[in-house]
Each structure stands twice: as structure tokens, then as C-alpha cells.
Amino acid sequence: MSLFLNQEDGYYSLTTTGMIAFLIIMAVLVLLTAFFKKKESANANDGHRVEGKTGSGSFSAKQLVFSAAALALGFVTSYIKIIDMPWGGSVTLCSMLFVTLIGYWYGPKIGLTAGFAYGILQFLQGGGNFILSPIQVCMDYILAFASLGLSGFFSRKKNGLIKGYLTAIIVRGLFHTIGGYLYWMEYMPESFPQSISFLYPFAYNYSYLLIETIITIVILILPPVQNAMKRVKMLAAGEI
């Protein structure tokens, strides 16, 4: 179809050139974001320097290390599927938890940015081979996975990790469901009850999301896990 996109059987796929161009654009955006963030931090430090300290530079490095580690764990565990659902979708080994942890540690700004980056990783993992439209990509990858960063709005609340995780999963499922109604209804399997076919996108997405959520919440409410999560958050924030 073009230098960047192929069209076959009603859907689009990135060509090799398109994938390279996409990666270059993302790299430029990351570099620009890092540049302006560094400039902003430098200006802030000029206004209130403390003798013998370098401002927030080391803390930013810690944020980068912890966020990168969490994204890597989330990406790896997304391959570990413990349940395959009958209508599609899989329950993974708590992969979404690792992404929501970033928002829980550092707040919504960094959390949403990390979720966006994770969505790009998921898109490159397999979504780039099946594109129906740019809106479909946004619903299924960009917005859906960026919403995992909504946990950041609960970072300072009691039981903030659980509340933030639940909110993030519900919103992620909402974006997937909207995308399902817009683009995926014709791919509904014959095994799905035709009498409730209008529920297919909702059932498809929330079935595996909610099962993984239940498993994750059960793990999170265990006292040893709660203590470990509190300690990790303190470590991520540089408090210990």
C-alpha cells in the first residue's frame, strides 16, 4: 500500500521501513522528553541549591532504574500465561501489577508515562502485525496500557496500591471494550452464545482481566506481601 504500511484482508501491518520509522519517532520523543525534564530540573535546582547536594539528579536516576526494572518484569511476565480463556485473552503472572507499581511509587505523571511506554512495548511485541486503524491501536495499546499509570493517583492513600490497581484495571478494560465494539465484533468466535453477542467485547476483555485481578489482590493482601510492598516503595523513594 505504501512505504510504511501494508494492507491485506482488511487490516494494516507495518512494513520493515514503517517499524524502523516508528522506533525512530519513539526514540526522538523519549530523548526530547528527557532533555526538557533535565532542563526543568536544572532550572529548579538553580533556584534552591543546597550546599553539598546536587538537587534531584540522583533521585531521578533511582526513578529510572526502578521504573525500568518494573517495566521489564511486567513485559517478561506478560509472556507467562497461566490460564487461556475460551473466548480469547490470557491470564498472566501478575504482569499488570509491575506496571501499576510505578505509579504507586512515583505518582500519576511518571506512572502514566511508564504505562504509555509499556503500551508501545506491547504493540511492538505483536500488535504491529495486525492494525485495523490508528484509533484501534490507541484503544488496544496506547490508552489501554497507559491507564495502568492511574495507580499514581492513589499513591498517598490508605491501601493505595490495591485501590490504584483496581482502578487501572477497570479503565484498561474499558478502553479494550470500546475498541472491541468498534473493531472486533466480526471476529467473535462461534462458541460465544449468540443470544448475548452484544456482550462479547465486555466478556472477552473483563474475563481474563478480572481473573488476574482477583489472583493479584489475593496475593497483595497477604501480610508478608504488604510489608514487602511498603519496604519496596520506601526503597524506590529513597527513604531507606
Secondary structure, DSSP 8 states (H G I E B T S, - for coil): --SSEEEETTEEEE-HHHHHHHHHHHHHHHHHHHHHHHHHHHHHHHHS--TT--TTHHHHHHHHHHHHHHHHHHHHHTT-EEEE-TTS-EEESSHHHHHHHHHHHH-HHHHHHHHHHHHHHHHHHTGGG-BS-HHHHIIIIIHHHHGGGGGGGGTTSTTHHHHHHHHHHHHHHHHHHHHIIIIIGGG--TTS-GGGGGGHHHHHHHHHHHHHHHHHHHHHTSHHHHHHHHHHHHHHTT--
